[in-house]
Amino acid sequence: MKPIPARLRASGLHLSLSLMVAALAAAVVFGLWYPYPYREVSGGRELFLLVVGVDVIVGPLITLLVFNPAKSRRERVLDFSVIGLLQVAALCYGLWTVAVARPVHLVFEINRFRVVHAVEIDEGLLAQAPPGLQALPWRGPTLVALRPFKSPQEEQEATLAALSGVSLSARPDLWQPYDQAHQALQAVARPLGELSQRLPAQAPVIAEWLRQRPAGAPSDALVYIPMVGRKLFWTVVLDPVSWSVQGFLPIDSF
């Protein structure tokens, strides 16, 4: 029989190396592609754990099964090389899957914010986006807004496309720079204090967020707009002067 302690040591070493690689991958995924709160609202954490967790477990498990100190050095190197190549290939495919599903823009859409992901966007329409928005970002979502419709016919066509599953926010030909939408933002934003009154059960969550937030606009001046994610509804808190994002609340404010 193969010596159990030697197999366990080899598998443990492989697991340690796999965890180190997974930690580096996590730094990229959550530091660049899915910064807070998108690891929550876009399902980044679950997707990463699924594709990387399986890779981390399977590699050391195969090592546990095939390692045999009685094999020659050449045979062991060959075993580890094959296992390593398979594991690297699986990791690269998993990270590619996470990357194409990454959030790329937080789009102000009529009366809400919507998180748009790379996989949702027709790359053929990117050339019709305004300058500066024709390439999808790799360092977390940027703020974008929908422009006004040019005609009733365009509005009707876009609405029909949205009903068929192509959201307005995923249409690069309808984007405009965020700073051109301040008037539209002002028309739909509501005072944050009003949200506490409307949803009293969430008042402690709002109060705790206000206590912990960095210095910025006065608390009684802040406003909010609902946000639609891939799997959750959250709330964006804004400064009503600069319209910069002050933070996010895990509250469905629709």
Helices and strands as residue ranges (DSSP letters): H 4-28, I 29-33, H 38-41, H 44-66, H 73-100, E 103-109, E 112-117, G 118-120, G 123-128, E 142-146, H 152-163, G 168-170, G 172-174, E 175-177, G 178-180, H 182-188, E 190-191, H 192-198, G 200-202, H 203-212, G 219-221, E 223-228, E 233-238, E 245-249
